[in-house]
Amino acid sequence: MSKHAAVIGGGITGLASALSLSGRGYRVTLFEADADLGGLGTTFPWRDTHLEKFYHCFLPDDFSLLPRVKELGLDGQMLWRETKMGFMYQKRIWPMNTPGDLLSFGPLNWIERVRMGLMGVRARFHGLAPELDDITAEKYVRKMVGDRAFEVMWKPLLSAKIGDHYSTLPALWLSSRMNREKSSGPERKGCLPGGYRALIDAFAATLAQRGVTLRLRTRVNEIGQDANGMTLNVEGPEGASSARFDFVVSTSPVGHFQKMTKGLPIPSSLANLKLDYQGVVSGIFLTRAPLTEYYWMPWVDSGATSQGVIEMSNLVPLGRSHGLYVNYLVNYTHRDSALYKLPDADMLARYRADLASLFPAAGASIEEEHLFRAPYVEPIWTTGYSRTVPPNSVIPGRLYLACTAQVYPRVNSWNSCCSVVDQMLPKLFEEVDALPGGGQS
Ligand SMILES: Cc1cc2nc3c(=O)[nH]c(=O)nc-3n(C[C@H](O)[C@H](O)[C@H](O)COP(=O)(O)OP(=O)(O)OC[C@H]3O[C@@H](n4cnc5c(N)ncnc54)[C@H](O)[C@@H]3O)c2cc1C
């Protein structure tokens, strides 16, 4: 009999883990607290299709994710398009894609523009140098571009990703981000005609073919261990129950993992790790008119509640949304903030006001609106985090952790989550197979 694995979480990290474990011949049961798979990449039903709750795209160098897309037979469907970024400052839009765009950026003086350009070159040169982990991104950027350019451009960009926690971010994270998103040549992004739904469904179909048991609406509350293996206390549609496994892979955020493992001998560095997460609020506006030609545009000092917009229809063909333009207005904000807790109707009213003020034509052509939030999105990295990244192997052969707390310094993305799984697997296979009680079939 092959060993039986439990995977906790049905986001990309759980799906990729279950795919690899079942591919290796283990029996796998995946637990997902929600009614649907996909985690933060999940979708909601819309007309005869689905739309993403939170904007998601692929990048050409998603070197851990794209092989999975291929394994699931969807690589032939990928659509790649050149996309552009705009930058709104005090209600005026500036293109921000080429060195020439930067040199023409009026809100900064000539010296500041040149220093900004040189910063891109220097960040590429510094790459992922370990010493960048010990200084803040703010200090790193201020030194290279000066205080005013930081305030006009970088502070809003950093805040747009991590809210008011930008001041703690390490320079290593920033450099990793700049190297991922602005590698040489025009920016290209990818999508699937069926969206992330198509990928999630392909995962689910392959897992089902391999005999993986998917237990949706089932939350794992506690992980235990005895002489024969691991036990999980779960709560699902049939109430509370307990289940036994040879080994467990948990993909939930690190704070949830710490709560689930309170009774276990896990390393104190992991038990005591303090890592908070930034949340997100996302308003989706389907409009008859486009906003701009840009995929992403932060708006700064323009009097809006939202931090910017992702115009998905500048990447995804309009046919998918029945000719309507799909726009995501976003705020990265902590789950305890007053903004995060605003009622849906108030939040949508604020976003509607943003559109009316910044894009009157599109704002007057809203056909539909939807609002979603997620409390645990971006880990709030702090300097020196490289030295505290939790291990994958928590109890060798028995308990493994693969989650967004381990993507650092990479950008939090489906690709980085797959890289975490790839990094976990060799040791997991070695340790699990060394234990008595059967191996892979
Ligand atoms: C607004 C936004 C835009 C983004 N854009 C992109 C993009 O363009 N490209 C990209 O690649 N990435 C993007 N990302 C990032 C990407 O969504 C994340 O990196 C990724 O989804 C994290 O996957 P995960 O499986 O680790 O976690 P999650 O997606 O959070 O999944 C974890 C799952 O585990 C479940 N779970 C947790 N605890 C338990 C438990 N105890 N029992 C059972 N189930 C449990 C949760 O319900 C959840 O479904 C974006 C994220 C956001 C929010």
The ligand as an SDF file (V2000), in Angstrom:
LIG
                    3D

 53 58  0  0  0  0  0  0  0  0999 V2000
   -4.7820   41.1440   -5.9880 C   0  0  0  0  0  0  0  0  0  0  0  0
   -3.8100   40.0450   -6.2770 C   0  0  0  0  0  0  0  0  0  0  0  0
   -3.2060   39.9710   -7.5140 C   0  0  0  0  0  0  0  0  0  0  0  0
   -2.2910   38.9510   -7.8070 C   0  0  0  0  0  0  0  0  0  0  0  0
   -1.7420   38.8860   -9.0560 N   0  0  0  0  0  0  0  0  0  0  0  0
   -0.9810   37.8280   -9.3820 C   0  0  0  0  0  0  0  0  0  0  0  0
   -0.5240   37.6380  -10.7230 C   0  0  0  0  0  0  0  0  0  0  0  0
   -0.8400   38.4280  -11.6090 O   0  0  0  0  0  0  0  0  0  0  0  0
    0.2500   36.5580  -11.0040 N   0  0  0  0  0  0  0  0  0  0  0  0
    0.5950   35.6510  -10.0390 C   0  0  0  0  0  0  0  0  0  0  0  0
    1.2760   34.6670  -10.3530 O   0  0  0  0  0  0  0  0  0  0  0  0
    0.2100   35.8230   -8.7590 N   0  0  0  0  0  0  0  0  0  0  0  0
   -0.5670   36.8660   -8.4010 C   0  0  0  0  0  0  0  0  0  0  0  0
   -0.9950   37.0230   -7.1080 N   0  0  0  0  0  0  0  0  0  0  0  0
   -0.3940   36.2150   -6.0370 C   0  0  0  0  0  0  0  0  0  0  0  0
   -0.9630   34.8210   -5.9460 C   0  0  0  0  0  0  0  0  0  0  0  0
   -2.3660   34.8840   -5.8810 O   0  0  0  0  0  0  0  0  0  0  0  0
   -0.4090   34.1120   -4.7160 C   0  0  0  0  0  0  0  0  0  0  0  0
    0.9790   34.0750   -4.7890 O   0  0  0  0  0  0  0  0  0  0  0  0
   -0.8820   32.6680   -4.6420 C   0  0  0  0  0  0  0  0  0  0  0  0
   -2.2380   32.5440   -4.9420 O   0  0  0  0  0  0  0  0  0  0  0  0
   -0.6240   32.0610   -3.2710 C   0  0  0  0  0  0  0  0  0  0  0  0
   -1.0070   30.7000   -3.3500 O   0  0  0  0  0  0  0  0  0  0  0  0
   -1.0700   29.7740   -2.0830 P   0  0  0  0  0  0  0  0  0  0  0  0
   -1.6110   28.4720   -2.5140 O   0  0  0  0  0  0  0  0  0  0  0  0
    0.2540   29.7330   -1.3930 O   0  0  0  0  0  0  0  0  0  0  0  0
   -2.0430   30.5120   -1.0820 O   0  0  0  0  0  0  0  0  0  0  0  0
   -3.5690   30.8160   -1.2490 P   0  0  0  0  0  0  0  0  0  0  0  0
   -3.9090   31.1610   -2.6390 O   0  0  0  0  0  0  0  0  0  0  0  0
   -3.8900   31.7940   -0.1640 O   0  0  0  0  0  0  0  0  0  0  0  0
   -4.2650   29.4190   -0.9410 O   0  0  0  0  0  0  0  0  0  0  0  0
   -4.2520   28.8460    0.3410 C   0  0  0  0  0  0  0  0  0  0  0  0
   -5.4900   27.9850    0.4350 C   0  0  0  0  0  0  0  0  0  0  0  0
   -5.4480   27.2200    1.6310 O   0  0  0  0  0  0  0  0  0  0  0  0
   -6.7310   27.2060    2.2200 C   0  0  0  0  0  0  0  0  0  0  0  0
   -6.5320   26.9720    3.6540 N   0  0  0  0  0  0  0  0  0  0  0  0
   -5.8100   27.7270    4.5130 C   0  0  0  0  0  0  0  0  0  0  0  0
   -5.8320   27.1730    5.7430 N   0  0  0  0  0  0  0  0  0  0  0  0
   -6.5650   26.0460    5.6380 C   0  0  0  0  0  0  0  0  0  0  0  0
   -6.9420   25.0290    6.5850 C   0  0  0  0  0  0  0  0  0  0  0  0
   -6.5750   25.0900    7.8600 N   0  0  0  0  0  0  0  0  0  0  0  0
   -7.7080   23.9980    6.1460 N   0  0  0  0  0  0  0  0  0  0  0  0
   -8.1000   23.9120    4.8250 C   0  0  0  0  0  0  0  0  0  0  0  0
   -7.7800   24.8550    3.9090 N   0  0  0  0  0  0  0  0  0  0  0  0
   -7.0030   25.8960    4.3100 C   0  0  0  0  0  0  0  0  0  0  0  0
   -7.3120   28.5760    1.9030 C   0  0  0  0  0  0  0  0  0  0  0  0
   -8.7250   28.5510    1.9540 O   0  0  0  0  0  0  0  0  0  0  0  0
   -6.7660   28.8170    0.4970 C   0  0  0  0  0  0  0  0  0  0  0  0
   -7.6480   28.3810   -0.5130 O   0  0  0  0  0  0  0  0  0  0  0  0
   -1.9480   38.0090   -6.8050 C   0  0  0  0  0  0  0  0  0  0  0  0
   -2.5740   38.0580   -5.5640 C   0  0  0  0  0  0  0  0  0  0  0  0
   -3.5220   39.0540   -5.3070 C   0  0  0  0  0  0  0  0  0  0  0  0
   -4.2380   39.0500   -3.9950 C   0  0  0  0  0  0  0  0  0  0  0  0
  1  2  1  0
  2  3  1  0
  2 52  2  0
  3  4  2  0
  4  5  1  0
  4 50  1  0
  5  6  2  0
  6  7  1  0
  6 13  1  0
  7  8  2  0
  7  9  1  0
  9 10  1  0
 10 11  2  0
 10 12  1  0
 12 13  2  0
 13 14  1  0
 14 15  1  0
 14 50  1  0
 15 16  1  0
 16 17  1  0
 16 18  1  0
 18 19  1  0
 18 20  1  0
 20 21  1  0
 20 22  1  0
 22 23  1  0
 23 24  1  0
 24 25  2  0
 24 26  1  0
 24 27  1  0
 27 28  1  0
 28 29  2  0
 28 30  1  0
 28 31  1  0
 31 32  1  0
 32 33  1  0
 33 34  1  0
 33 48  1  0
 34 35  1  0
 35 36  1  0
 35 46  1  0
 36 37  1  0
 36 45  1  0
 37 38  2  0
 38 39  1  0
 39 40  1  0
 39 45  2  0
 40 41  1  0
 40 42  2  0
 42 43  1  0
 43 44  2  0
 44 45  1  0
 46 47  1  0
 46 48  1  0
 48 49  1  0
 50 51  2  0
 51 52  1  0
 52 53  1  0
M  END
$$$$
